[in-house]
C-alpha cells in the first residue's frame, strides 16, 4: 500500500481578548467587547501561518491461517510500515523544517482458536501489536532531538464464543490487557538559569477490561441484542500532575447497550415491527490533574424506540432517539451537549 497526505495550513494566531472571571459575575470589563476593539486586535495580530506538510507511508502485509486440527486453528501475520516526512514548507520563506529521515515499524499479530464443542463453543486468544507514527517537533534547544520512534501498543486478549440453538443464541465474552508505550509528553528542562518545556518520549498508559456481547432470537420474529464493556485505564508513567490517574481520552469506564425488537410474521400485520432499547454510559472524566483538579460529566441512560414495516419491495421506518428528551453530555476533554429528542423517518426501496 502507498498513502500520501498533503496538509495545507492557512491559520492566523489566536487572539487573547480577555480572561473570564468565575468570581466577578458582574465584571464591567465585559462591556468592552465591541467590534472596534476586536478589529484593532485583529489588525495588530501576527501574520498568518501558511505552510504545506507532506508525508508518505509505504506498507506491506502478510498473513496465514493454519488448520492444525479440525478443532484448532492458528493465525500469524506481520505488517511493515515505512513513514517518510518531507518536512513542512513555510510558504512565506520557502524553507523546510521538521524533515524526518524515515521511520520503520513492524507489527506482528498471533491468534489461536480452539473449538471445545465443534461449531458451538470456542475459546480464543491473541496477541496484537499496533503502532502510530509520531511526527517530529522543533525543540526549544537545538541539541535536543525532536525526532521520535513510532508509538507502540501491545495487547493480549482471551475469551469465549458461543453459537447455540441453530444460531438463535450467540455470545462473545473477552478480557484484554493493553499497554501503550513511547507516548510523547511535555517536560520542564532546566539549563543554567533558563527553564524550557521540551518534548520527551517516555510516557506509558495501561488499559485492561472486558467486553460482553449477546444476540438472541428465542422465538420467531423476536430479536434481542445487548452489550457491555468495562475499561480500567491508567497513566502508568506520565507528568507528575497526571501520573496514576485515568487519562481524559479513555472515556466512560462502563458502557452498555440493549435493543429488543419484534416483527409480526403472519396475518394482516405481517411485516410490521416495533423496537425499543437504549444506551448507558457511566461518569466521564473531562479533566483530572493536580493542577486543574477533577471534573467529570455525569452518567446517563438514553431510551430509543422505532416502528417499522417491511414489504417485499420497500421498508418504511420511524425512529425516535432519546425518547425521554434526556439532557446529557459527552466529550473528550471537552463538554458537548448530545442530541435532544429526535425523530427520523426513512423509506427504502428494494430492487
Secondary structure per residue as TSV (DSSP state, phi and psi in degrees):
chain	resnum	aa	ss	phi	psi
A	1	X	-	360.0	151.2
A	2	X	E	-133.7	130.5
A	3	X	E	-132.7	125.9
A	4	X	E	-122.2	135.3
A	5	X	E	-127.7	140.2
A	6	X	E	-129.1	114.4
A	7	X	E	-109.0	123.7
A	8	X	E	-105.1	130.3
A	9	X	E	-116.2	124.0
A	10	X	E	-133.1	56.9
A	11	X	E	-103.0	149.6
A	12	X	-	-99.8	158.8
A	13	X	-	-68.9	153.2
A	14	X	-	-67.4	148.3
A	15	X	-	-111.8	123.2
A	16	X	-	-88.4	109.4
A	17	X	-	-85.0	-47.5
A	18	X	-	-166.5	168.7
A	19	X	-	-110.4	121.9
A	20	X	-	-73.5	135.2
A	21	X	-	-98.0	131.4
A	22	X	S	-87.7	-3.8
A	23	X	S	-101.5	-47.2
A	24	X	-	-88.5	85.5
A	25	X	T	-70.9	-20.4
A	26	X	T	-113.3	42.1
A	27	X	-	-69.3	118.7
A	28	X	G	-69.4	-14.5
A	29	X	G	-65.7	-20.5
A	30	X	G	-62.7	-19.9
A	31	X	G	-72.9	-8.9
A	32	X	G	-81.2	-4.5
A	33	X	-	-77.4	92.1
A	34	X	-	-127.6	163.4
A	35	X	H	-63.2	-38.7
A	36	X	H	-64.3	-42.1
A	37	X	H	-66.1	-42.7
A	38	X	H	-64.0	-41.9
A	39	X	H	-60.7	-38.6
A	40	X	H	-66.2	-40.7
A	41	X	H	-68.1	-38.0
A	42	X	H	-64.9	-40.4
A	43	X	H	-65.0	-31.9
A	44	X	T	-86.5	-1.5
A	45	X	S	-70.7	160.4
A	46	X	-	-69.9	163.3
A	47	X	-	-63.2	151.5
A	48	X	-	-65.5	152.7
A	49	X	E	-90.9	120.3
A	50	X	E	-121.2	112.2
A	51	X	E	-145.4	161.1
A	52	X	E	-133.3	123.9
A	53	X	E	-116.0	132.7
A	54	X	E	-122.6	131.7
A	55	X	E	-132.5	149.2
A	56	X	E	-127.9	140.2
A	57	X	E	-128.7	125.8
A	58	X	E	-113.5	128.2
A	59	X	E	-134.6	150.5
A	60	X	E	-142.9	149.3
A	61	X	E	-144.5	135.4
A	62	X	E	-134.8	139.7
A	63	X	E	-149.4	149.3
A	64	X	E	-148.4	140.7
A	65	X	E	-112.3	128.3
A	66	X	E	-108.4	127.1
A	67	X	E	-92.5	89.2
A	68	X	-	-68.2	-46.6
A	69	X	S	-137.0	-178.3
A	70	X	S	-74.5	-3.8
A	71	X	S	-118.8	-18.1
A	72	X	E	-115.5	124.2
A	73	X	E	-126.7	143.8
A	74	X	E	-131.3	150.0
A	75	X	E	-133.9	139.1
A	76	X	E	-137.7	138.0
A	77	X	E	-148.1	159.6
A	78	X	E	-145.2	133.2
A	79	X	E	-120.9	136.8
A	80	X	E	-123.1	132.3
A	81	X	E	-129.6	139.6
A	82	X	E	-121.5	119.4
A	83	X	E	-102.2	133.6
A	84	X	E	-131.7	121.7
A	85	X	E	-110.7	116.8
A	86	X	E	-73.7	-13.5
A	87	X	E	101.0	176.3
A	88	X	E	-108.9	124.9
A	89	X	E	-89.9	121.6
A	90	X	E	-82.2	109.6
A	91	X	T	-62.8	-31.7
A	92	X	T	-71.4	-37.6
A	93	X	T	-102.9	-18.9
A	94	X	T	77.0	14.4
A	95	X	E	-108.7	150.6
A	96	X	E	-98.9	150.2
A	97	X	E	-145.6	156.4
A	98	X	-	73.6	24.7
A	99	X	-	-67.3	140.5
A	100	X	E	-116.4	126.8
A	101	X	E	-63.6	-14.7
A	102	X	E	127.5	147.2
A	103	X	E	-126.1	134.7
A	104	X	E	-114.0	130.2
A	105	X	E	-134.7	135.7
A	106	X	E	-111.6	135.9
A	107	X	E	-131.4	102.5
A	108	X	E	-89.9	158.6
A	109	X	E	-146.8	133.0
A	110	X	E	-133.5	142.0
A	111	X	E	-150.3	155.8
A	112	X	E	-143.5	140.7
A	113	X	E	-130.6	130.3
A	114	X	E	-124.9	126.9
A	115	X	E	-89.1	104.6
A	116	X	E	-64.8	-43.1
A	117	X	E	-123.2	119.1
A	118	X	T	-49.6	121.7
A	119	X	T	64.1	12.9
A	120	X	T	-129.3	-47.1
A	121	X	E	-129.2	122.8
A	122	X	E	-133.1	146.9
A	123	X	E	-114.5	149.2
A	124	X	E	-143.0	158.9
A	125	X	E	-151.9	149.5
A	126	X	E	-154.7	156.9
A	127	X	E	-122.1	134.6
A	128	X	E	-137.3	136.8
A	129	X	E	-114.8	135.3
A	130	X	E	-131.7	162.0
A	131	X	E	-148.2	161.3
A	132	X	E	-139.3	130.8
A	133	X	-	-66.2	133.6
A	134	X	-	-106.3	117.7
A	135	X	-	-69.0	146.2
A	136	X	-	-69.4	156.4
A	137	X	-	-127.1	162.8
A	138	X	-	-95.9	113.5
A	139	X	-	-79.9	152.6
A	140	X	S	-69.4	-17.1
A	141	X	S	-116.8	128.3
A	142	X	T	-67.4	-23.1
A	143	X	T	-88.8	3.4
A	144	X	S	-105.6	122.9
A	145	X	-	-67.3	140.2
A	146	X	-	-107.8	15.0
A	147	X	-	-100.1	135.8
A	148	X	-	-127.4	160.8
A	149	X	-	-76.1	163.6
A	150	X	-	-63.7	144.5
A	151	X	E	-74.7	131.9
A	152	X	E	-110.8	142.3
A	153	X	E	-130.7	131.1
A	154	X	E	-124.6	127.9
A	155	X	E	-129.7	135.5
A	156	X	E	-110.9	135.8
A	157	X	E	-141.5	143.0
A	158	X	E	-146.4	151.5
A	159	X	E	-174.6	-167.3
A	160	X	E	-136.9	145.7
A	161	X	E	-127.4	136.1
A	162	X	E	-120.7	140.5
A	163	X	E	-140.2	95.9
A	164	X	E	-121.9	167.1
A	165	X	T	52.8	51.1
A	166	X	T	57.5	45.6
A	167	X	T	71.5	12.9
A	168	X	T	-85.3	-7.8
A	169	X	E	-141.7	116.4
A	170	X	E	-124.1	142.1
A	171	X	E	-146.6	138.3
A	172	X	E	-132.5	127.6
A	173	X	E	-131.2	132.7
A	174	X	E	-146.0	155.2
A	175	X	E	-123.5	140.1
A	176	X	E	-133.9	154.7
A	177	X	E	-136.0	116.7
A	178	X	E	-123.1	133.2
A	179	X	E	-127.4	123.0
A	180	X	E	-109.8	126.4
A	181	X	E	-127.5	173.8
A	182	X	E	61.3	38.2
A	183	X	E	-83.9	137.8
A	184	X	E	-83.9	150.3
A	185	X	E	-152.8	165.1
A	186	X	E	-90.6	142.1
A	187	X	E	-144.3	137.3
A	188	X	E	-71.6	138.7
A	189	X	E	-133.4	127.1
A	190	X	E	-107.0	126.3
A	191	X	E	-134.3	111.9
A	192	X	T	65.5	-122.6
A	193	X	T	-98.8	1.7
A	194	X	E	-101.7	142.4
A	195	X	E	-122.1	121.2
A	196	X	E	-127.8	163.1
A	197	X	E	-102.8	119.4
A	198	X	E	-111.5	164.0
A	199	X	E	-100.9	123.8
A	200	X	E	-117.8	161.1
A	201	X	E	-123.8	75.6
A	202	X	E	-140.4	9.1
A	203	X	E	-80.4	150.5
A	204	X	E	-137.0	138.5
A	205	X	E	-128.3	131.8
A	206	X	E	-114.5	137.3
A	207	X	E	-137.0	136.9
A	208	X	E	-145.3	151.4
A	209	X	E	176.8	-168.9
A	210	X	E	-142.6	157.3
A	211	X	E	-132.1	147.0
A	212	X	E	-141.6	126.7
A	213	X	E	-134.1	136.7
A	214	X	E	-139.4	141.1
A	215	X	E	-135.2	131.5
A	216	X	E	-140.7	147.8
A	217	X	-	-134.6	79.2
A	218	X	S	-65.4	-32.6
A	219	X	S	-136.0	160.3
A	220	X	T	-58.9	127.8
A	221	X	T	94.2	-17.7
A	222	X	E	-101.7	126.5
A	223	X	E	-129.4	138.8
A	224	X	E	-132.9	130.1
A	225	X	E	-132.3	134.7
A	226	X	E	-148.2	151.5
A	227	X	E	-150.4	152.3
A	228	X	E	-148.4	141.6
A	229	X	E	-139.7	144.6
A	230	X	E	-128.7	132.6
A	231	X	E	-134.1	121.4
A	232	X	E	-108.8	109.3
A	233	X	E	-122.0	142.5
A	234	X	E	-149.3	142.7
A	235	X	E	-83.1	101.1
A	236	X	E	-71.3	-43.5
A	237	X	E	-133.2	122.9
A	238	X	-	-161.4	-170.6
A	239	X	-	-58.9	148.1
A	240	X	T	-58.2	-25.6
A	241	X	T	-76.9	-18.0
A	242	X	T	-124.9	-6.7
A	243	X	T	-60.8	135.7
A	244	X	T	85.2	-4.8
A	245	X	S	-98.4	164.6
A	246	X	-	-74.8	130.1
A	247	X	-	-66.8	145.0
A	248	X	T	-68.2	-16.4
A	249	X	T	-84.6	-3.6
A	250	X	S	-76.2	-23.8
A	251	X	-	77.0	-169.4
A	252	X	-	-62.9	147.0
A	253	X	S	-74.5	-31.2
A	254	X	E	-122.5	132.9
A	255	X	E	-133.8	140.0
A	256	X	E	-146.3	150.4
A	257	X	E	-145.8	150.3
A	258	X	E	-149.3	143.4
A	259	X	E	-148.2	129.2
A	260	X	E	-126.1	127.5
A	261	X	E	-137.7	152.4
A	262	X	E	-137.8	133.7
A	263	X	E	-120.5	126.8
A	264	X	-	-71.3	131.6
A	265	X	-	-108.5	-5.6
A	266	X	S	-139.4	167.3
A	267	X	S	77.8	-167.9
A	268	X	T	-69.2	-19.2
A	269	X	T	-101.7	17.7
A	270	X	T	-56.4	130.1
A	271	X	T	97.1	-15.2
A	272	X	E	-79.3	138.3
A	273	X	E	-146.7	158.9
A	274	X	E	-134.0	152.4
A	275	X	E	-145.6	149.2
A	276	X	E	-148.8	145.5
A	277	X	E	-177.4	-166.2
A	278	X	E	-173.4	178.1
A	279	X	E	-130.7	146.1
A	280	X	E	-131.0	140.7
A	281	X	E	-138.2	134.9
A	282	X	-	-80.0	-175.4
A	283	X	-	-50.3	136.9
A	284	X	E	-118.5	113.6
A	285	X	E	-77.9	126.7
A	286	X	E	-98.2	-38.7
A	287	X	E	-146.6	142.2
A	288	X	E	-158.3	106.3
A	289	X	E	-159.8	163.0
A	290	X	T	-69.1	-15.8
A	291	X	T	-88.0	-45.8
A	292	X	T	-95.8	-13.8
A	293	X	E	85.1	-160.6
A	294	X	E	-121.3	129.2
A	295	X	E	-141.6	133.5
A	296	X	E	-138.3	159.3
A	297	X	E	-92.5	140.9
A	298	X	-	-69.5	160.3
A	299	X	-	-67.2	162.7
A	300	X	E	-152.8	157.5
A	301	X	E	-133.0	129.2
A	302	X	E	-119.3	131.8
A	303	X	E	-101.8	132.3
A	304	X	E	-125.3	155.7
A	305	X	E	-152.4	161.1
A	306	X	E	-153.2	153.8
A	307	X	E	-129.3	134.2
A	308	X	E	-145.8	162.7
A	309	X	E	-139.6	123.6
A	310	X	E	-105.5	122.0
A	311	X	-	-115.9	176.0
A	312	X	S	-63.9	-35.4
A	313	X	S	-112.4	-4.9
A	314	X	E	-157.4	166.1
A	315	X	E	-139.2	130.8
A	316	X	E	-123.1	138.5
A	317	X	E	-145.5	144.1
A	318	X	E	-120.5	121.2
A	319	X	E	-119.1	138.1
A	320	X	E	-117.3	118.3
A	321	X	E	-99.7	141.5
A	322	X	S	54.3	60.7
A	323	X	T	-58.2	-35.1
A	324	X	T	-90.5	6.1
A	325	X	-	57.0	45.7
A	326	X	-	-66.6	135.2
A	327	X	-	-90.7	112.9
A	328	X	-	-145.0	161.6
A	329	X	E	-129.6	152.8
A	330	X	E	-135.0	-175.9
A	331	X	-	136.2	155.5
A	332	X	S	-122.6	105.7
A	333	X	S	67.2	4.6
A	334	X	S	-130.2	170.9
A	335	X	-	-121.8	115.6
A	336	X	E	-132.0	122.4
A	337	X	E	-71.2	132.4
A	338	X	-	-84.0	176.1
A	339	X	-	-61.1	135.1
A	340	X	-	-73.9	-170.9
A	341	X	S	-54.9	135.1
A	342	X	E	-144.6	138.3
A	343	X	E	-115.7	141.9
A	344	X	E	-137.6	127.8
A	345	X	E	-109.3	128.6
A	346	X	E	-129.2	149.7
A	347	X	E	-137.5	125.1
A	348	X	E	-127.0	137.0
A	349	X	E	-106.1	144.5
A	350	X	-	-111.1	129.5
A	351	X	-	-115.5	360.0
